[in-house]
């Protein structure tokens, strides 16, 4: 029997049931639905709609049901359309008529909205914490090789030398923005819809502010229609996760490049790589490729929800059932990627000598020569042109840039710029990639991480 069978003279057709049922995926909400239901019971008791004895019975019954789920002992009935129906049905089985009072002053509309907010609030925090764990791994990897450096790239062309720690910190700062967005989303969603009913509230004397407080929400809803139809928080969560996935995809792409024979800047541990079913010599960075590939799935989940939401009139529409699978999938996938990448970076061996040799590419000294000329009073555009001509001559004649610079009286004083690591050491401006700027940047990163952790706690 469904929650609404009284109005109807025939059962739901099987094809509609198959389209409509959501227990197959929304059963993961059981703990959050029970949490919301227990707060609702307290609210009903405070309003005098349940006696103290009835409230105690319902609270104990809900604890029993939660234990059944936790033990894997809960049995779904054929009539359980969704997790909310299943819990109410089981409560009525265990508590009789008292169980049938559980839905007093509540619609499945505000019940679902409340449950989903509770779930999303917890899931956002889980993702944020897993992101901070990855940031911690990046920090430790950079600290293991404090002098390691490599070329920094623009347009995937060698641009300037950078410390490995600087490169990893760039990812860390991007990930911290993700953590900040996740925390912001958690703050914005922290409004309770419980008590909004189906659309217009109820005539019964309930107190939404009371249940909001019991559930740890900052406040109760202001408008009942908005409360039951709002899925902005789902869209925002999916966007935040999708953008985080894009950042992880970028990191995955770099790992694919770094661990290729062509770059050979790094290698991953055997426990984070795979082999080939045909080619015995292969060691594939599948973890990085999957991190890269999952981003499309995360973006697709966001797009799917936005398309669902774009044409809905107020207030609740059954289309909103489509909010859950994308949300569940995105949270599940992003946690898989975050944890696997944390392990992969933890297993990574950075090939300092190979990367340093690439970073000492003599063409990367061109900007330093130009800046030396600027220091002598030459306008930058003219300095850029003069050094560009030297680079062009080097490429055309096959002579090294160092040789050309050292052989000309007007530039021979700049030959020291080609010494090992010299160009890297010259990156001294605040936030730059050289050793002298590292300490301040590390302090700022540690401070930002501490602030993020404190916010989540």
C-alpha positions in Angstrom: 0.0 0.0 0.0 1.4 3.4 -1.0 1.2 6.5 1.2 -1.6 7.9 -0.9 -3.7 4.8 -1.8 -7.0 6.0 -0.4 -7.9 8.1 -3.4 -7.3 5.4 -5.9 -9.4 2.3 -7.0 -6.6 0.4 -8.7 -2.9 -0.2 -8.0 -0.1 1.5 -9.9 0.7 -0.2 -13.2 4.0 -2.1 -13.2 5.5 0.1 -15.9 4.7 3.3 -13.9 6.1 1.6 -10.8 9.3 0.8 -12.5 9.6 4.4 -13.7 8.6 5.8 -10.3 10.3 3.8 -7.6 13.4 5.3 -6.1 14.2 2.9 -3.2 16.8 1.2 -5.5 19.0 4.3 -5.2 17.6 6.5 -2.4 17.9 3.8 0.3 21.4 5.3 1.0 19.5 8.2 2.7 18.1 6.0 5.5 20.2 7.4 8.3 19.4 11.0 7.4 15.8 10.3 6.9 15.6 8.7 10.4 17.5 11.7 11.8 14.9 14.0 10.3 12.0 11.8 11.5 13.3 11.8 15.1 13.4 15.6 15.1 9.9 15.6 13.7 8.7 13.4 16.5 10.2 15.8 19.1 8.4 18.6 17.3 5.1 16.7 17.3 5.4 16.0 21.0 6.3 19.6 21.8 3.2 20.7 19.9 1.0 18.2 21.9 0.3 16.1 18.8 2.0 13.1 20.4 2.0 12.1 24.0 5.3 11.6 25.8 4.7 7.8 25.7 3.9 7.9 22.0 7.0 10.0 21.3 9.2 7.6 23.2 7.8 4.6 21.3 8.4 6.3 18.0 11.9 7.3 18.8 12.8 3.8 20.0 11.1 2.4 16.9 13.2 4.6 14.6 16.4 3.6 16.4 15.4 -0.1 15.8 14.9 0.6 12.1 18.2 2.4 11.9 19.9 -0.6 13.5 18.2 -3.0 11.0 19.7 -1.0 8.1 23.1 -0.8 9.7 23.2 -4.6 10.2 21.9 -5.2 6.7 18.8 -6.8 8.2 16.1 -4.4 6.9 13.8 -6.1 4.4 12.2 -4.0 1.7 8.5 -4.7 1.2 7.0 -4.9 -2.3 5.1 -1.7 -1.7 8.1 0.4 -0.6 8.3 3.0 -3.3 11.2 4.9 -1.7 13.2 5.0 1.5 10.7 7.4 3.2 7.8 5.0 2.5 9.9 2.0 3.6 10.8 3.6 7.0 7.2 4.7 7.7 5.8 1.3 6.7 8.3 -0.5 9.0 7.5 1.9 11.9 3.9 1.1 11.6 4.6 -2.6 11.6 6.7 -2.2 14.8 4.6 0.4 16.6 1.1 -0.1 15.3 -1.2 2.9 15.3 1.5 5.0 16.9 3.7 4.4 13.9 0.9 5.6 11.7 1.2 9.0 13.4 4.8 9.6 12.2 3.7 11.5 9.1 1.5 13.9 11.0 2.0 17.5 9.9 4.5 16.4 7.3 4.5 15.8 3.6 6.9 13.7 1.6 7.8 16.9 -0.1 9.3 18.6 3.0 10.5 15.3 4.3 12.6 14.6 1.1 13.9 18.1 1.0 15.0 17.9 4.7 16.6 14.4 4.3 18.5 15.5 1.1 19.9 18.6 2.8 21.1 16.6 5.8 22.8 14.1 3.4 24.3 16.8 1.2 25.6 18.7 4.3 27.5 15.7 5.5 28.7 14.7 2.0 30.1 18.2 1.3 32.1 18.0 4.5 33.4 14.5 3.6 34.6 15.7 0.2 36.2 18.8 1.8 38.1 16.7 4.3 39.3 14.3 1.5 40.5 17.3 -0.5 42.5 18.6 2.5 44.1 15.1 2.8 45.2 15.4 -0.9 46.6 18.9 -0.2 48.6 17.5 2.8 50.1 14.8 0.5 51.1 17.5 -2.0 52.7 19.5 0.7 54.7 16.5 2.0 55.8 15.6 -1.6 57.2 19.1 -2.1 59.0 19.1 1.2 60.7 15.7 0.4 62.7 17.4 -2.4 63.0 21.0 -1.5 65.5 21.8 -4.2 63.9 19.9 -7.0 62.8 22.0 -9.9 61.4 21.5 -13.4 60.2 23.7 -16.3 57.0 25.6 -15.8 54.9 25.5 -18.9 52.6 27.8 -20.8 50.9 26.5 -23.9 52.7 23.2 -23.0 55.9 24.8 -24.0 58.8 25.3 -21.6 58.5 28.8 -20.1 60.5 29.3 -16.9 62.0 27.1 -14.2 60.0 26.5 -11.0 60.5 24.7 -7.8 58.6 21.4 -7.6 57.1 22.6 -4.3 55.9 25.7 -6.1 54.2 23.7 -8.8 52.5 21.4 -6.2 51.5 24.4 -4.1 49.7 25.9 -7.2 47.5 22.8 -7.2 47.1 23.1 -3.4 45.8 26.7 -3.6 43.3 25.7 -6.3 42.1 22.8 -4.2 41.8 25.1 -1.2 39.4 27.3 -3.2 37.4 24.1 -3.8 37.3 23.5 0.0 36.1 27.0 0.5 33.3 26.6 -2.1 32.2 23.3 -0.5 32.1 25.0 2.9 30.2 27.9 1.5 27.7 25.5 -0.1 27.2 23.8 3.2 26.5 27.1 4.9 24.0 28.2 2.3 22.1 24.9 2.4 21.8 24.9 6.1 18.2 26.0 6.2 15.5 23.5 7.3 12.5 22.8 5.1 10.8 20.6 7.7 7.3 22.0 8.4 6.7 23.4 5.0 4.3 20.4 4.3 3.3 19.7 0.7 3.3 23.3 -0.4 1.6 25.7 2.0 2.4 24.5 5.5 -0.2 23.1 7.9 -3.0 24.1 10.3 -1.4 22.0 13.1 0.6 23.8 15.8 4.1 22.8 14.9 7.3 24.9 15.3 9.7 24.6 12.3 12.3 26.6 14.2 12.4 23.9 16.9 13.1 21.1 14.5 15.6 23.2 12.6 17.6 23.7 15.8 17.4 20.0 16.7 18.8 19.1 13.2 21.7 21.6 13.4 20.3 23.9 10.8 21.0 27.7 11.1 17.3 28.5 10.7 14.0 27.3 9.4 12.5 28.2 5.9 10.8 31.5 5.3 8.5 30.4 2.4 6.9 27.0 2.3 6.7 26.9 -1.5 10.4 27.7 -1.9 11.3 25.3 0.8 9.9 22.2 -0.9 10.9 23.1 -4.5 14.4 24.5 -3.9 17.2 22.4 -5.2 19.7 25.2 -5.6 21.8 23.5 -3.0 22.0 20.3 -5.1 23.0 22.3 -8.2 25.6 24.2 -6.2 27.0 21.0 -4.7 27.2 19.4 -8.2 29.0 22.5 -9.5 31.5 22.6 -6.7 32.2 18.9 -7.2 32.5 19.3 -11.0 35.0 22.1 -10.7 37.0 20.1 -8.1 36.9 17.3 -10.6 38.2 19.6 -13.3 41.1 20.5 -11.0 41.8 16.9 -10.4 41.6 16.2 -14.1 44.3 18.8 -14.7 46.5 17.1 -12.1 45.8 13.8 -13.7 46.9 15.1 -17.1 50.2 16.3 -15.6 50.9 12.9 -14.1 50.2 11.3 -17.4 52.8 13.6 -19.0 55.3 13.5 -16.2 55.4 9.7 -16.1 55.7 9.2 -19.8 59.1 8.2 -21.3 59.1 11.5 -23.2 59.1 13.6 -20.0 60.3 11.0 -17.4 60.0 13.6 -14.6 58.4 11.1 -12.3 57.2 7.5 -11.8 54.3 6.2 -9.8 54.5 3.2 -7.4 53.6 -0.2 -8.8 50.6 -0.2 -6.5 49.1 2.8 -8.3 49.8 1.7 -11.9 48.6 -1.0 -14.2 50.0 -3.2 -16.9 49.1 -4.2 -20.4 47.2 -7.3 -21.3 49.5 -7.7 -24.3 52.6 -5.6 -23.9 54.9 -6.9 -21.1 56.9 -3.7 -20.8 54.0 -1.4 -20.0 53.4 0.5 -16.8 50.3 2.6 -17.2 49.3 5.6 -15.1 45.6 4.6 -15.1 44.9 6.3 -11.8 45.7 9.7 -13.5 43.8 8.8 -16.6 40.7 7.9 -14.6 41.0 11.1 -12.6 41.0 12.9 -15.9 38.1 10.9 -17.4 35.8 11.2 -14.3 35.6 14.9 -14.8 33.3 14.5 -17.8 30.9 12.4 -15.7 30.9 15.1 -13.0 30.2 17.8 -15.5 27.5 15.7 -17.0 25.7 15.2 -13.7 25.6 19.0 -13.2 24.3 19.5 -16.6 21.6 16.9 -16.2 20.3 18.5 -13.0 20.3 22.0 -14.5 18.2 20.8 -17.4 15.7 19.2 -15.0 15.4 22.4 -13.0 15.2 24.9 -15.8 11.5 24.5 -16.7 9.8 23.6 -13.4 6.9 25.7 -12.2 6.4 26.2 -8.5 6.4 24.3 -6.4 7.3 20.6 -6.1 7.3 18.5 -9.2 8.2 14.8 -9.5 11.0 15.8 -11.9 12.9 16.6 -8.7 13.3 12.9 -8.1 16.1 13.2 -10.7 18.2 15.2 -8.3 19.4 12.3 -6.3 21.2 9.9 -8.7 23.5 12.6 -10.1 24.2 13.9 -6.6 24.9 10.4 -5.2 27.1 9.5 -8.2 29.1 12.7 -8.1 29.9 12.4 -4.4 30.8 8.8 -4.8 33.1 9.4 -7.8 34.8 12.4 -6.4 35.7 10.6 -3.2 37.1 7.7 -5.2 39.3 10.1 -7.3 40.5 12.1 -4.3 41.5 9.1 -2.3 43.2 7.4 -5.3 45.1 10.5 -6.2 46.2 11.0 -2.6 47.7 7.5 -2.7 49.2 8.0 -6.2 51.0 11.2 -5.2 52.2 9.5 -2.0 53.7 6.8 -4.1 55.4 9.2 -6.6 59.1 9.3 -7.1 60.3 12.6 -8.7 63.3 12.3 -11.0 65.1 15.4 -9.9 68.0 15.2 -12.3 65.8 14.7 -15.4 63.5 17.5 -14.5 66.4 19.9 -13.5 68.1 19.2 -16.8 64.9 20.3 -18.6 64.6 23.3 -16.4 68.1 24.4 -17.3 67.2 24.6 -20.9 69.3 27.6 -22.0 66.3 29.2 -23.8 64.6 29.7 -20.5 67.3 32.2 -19.6 66.1 34.6 -22.3 63.8 36.5 -20.0 66.6 36.9 -17.4 68.8 38.6 -20.0 66.0 40.9 -21.0 65.4 41.8 -17.3 69.1 42.5 -16.8 68.9 44.9 -19.7 65.9 46.5 -18.1 67.9 46.9 -14.9 70.5 48.8 -17.0 67.8 51.2 -18.3 66.8 49.6 -21.5 63.0 49.8 -22.1 61.5 46.3 -21.8 60.1 46.2 -25.3 63.5 46.9 -26.7 65.2 44.4 -24.4 62.7 41.8 -25.5 63.5 42.5 -29.2 67.2 42.3 -28.7 67.1 39.0 -26.8 64.5 37.6 -29.3 67.0 38.3 -32.1 69.7 36.3 -30.2 67.2 33.4 -29.8 66.4 33.5 -33.5 70.0 33.5 -34.4 70.7 30.5 -32.1 67.9 28.5 -33.7 68.9 29.5 -37.2 72.6 28.8 -36.9 72.6 25.9 -34.4 74.9 27.8 -32.1 73.9 27.7 -28.4 72.4 30.8 -26.9 75.0 30.7 -24.2 77.8 30.8 -26.8 76.2 33.7 -28.6 75.8 35.7 -25.4 79.3 34.9 -24.2 81.0 35.8 -27.5 79.5 39.3 -27.9 81.1 42.2 -25.9 77.6 43.7 -25.4 76.2 40.6 -23.7 79.1 38.6 -22.4 78.5 39.8 -18.8 75.2 37.8 -18.9 76.8 34.4 -19.3 76.6 33.7 -15.6 72.8 33.5 -16.0 73.2 30.2 -17.7 74.8 28.5 -14.6 72.8 25.6 -13.1 69.8 26.9 -11.2 70.7 30.6 -11.7 67.4 31.4 -13.5 65.4 29.6 -10.8 67.1 31.6 -8.1 66.2 34.8 -9.8 62.5 34.3 -9.4 62.4 36.4 -6.2 59.2 38.5 -6.4 56.4 37.7 -3.9 54.6 34.5 -4.8 57.3 33.6 -7.3 58.7 30.2 -8.1 62.2 30.6 -6.7 63.7 29.5 -3.3 63.7 32.9 -1.7 60.0 33.3 -2.1 59.3 29.8 -0.9 59.1 30.5 2.9 56.5 33.2 2.7 54.3 31.1 0.3 54.6 28.0 2.5 53.5 30.0 5.5 50.5 31.4 3.6 49.6 27.9 2.4 49.8 26.5 5.9 47.7 29.4 7.3 45.0 28.8 4.6 44.9 25.1 5.4 44.5 25.8 9.1 41.7 28.2 8.4 39.9 25.7 6.2 40.2 22.9 8.8 38.9 25.2 11.5 36.0 26.2 9.3 35.0 22.6 8.8 35.4 21.7 12.4 
